[in-house]
Amino acid sequence: MGCGSLAAMAVFESKYREELTKEEGISSVCEAICSGIFNDLGGGRNVDICVINKGHGEYLKNCQLPNPRTYVSSRGCSFPKKTEGLFTKITPLKIKVEVIEVGDAMEE
């Protein structure tokens, strides 16, 4: 869990009970992940779940798509994940110290 984990944990803590069925567990995990997605600015778009049983695991990819990407370019181009700058200019800072003498602070 990432930065939406506080919202997800709140759902886990409120929904958990002993003897959850597999379907109830999947449903509560989906709700918790959706809570993390919608209550965090960096949340994802889909819910993937891995159900682990004794001896095997079941991977449910795209179990839910609560926040699908809505923009599709008409030209079919995609946006790079990294924005590169055109140039780099480093300007060193000059330390400027100005000493101003005033009267004695203890004078009245």
Protein Blocks (a to p, Z undefined) as FASTA:
>chain_A
ZZklmmmmmmmmmmgcghiafklmmmmmmmmmmmmmmmcfkbcfbdcdddddehiacdde
hkbafbccfbdcfklpacdfbdcdfbdcdddddddddddddddfkbZZ
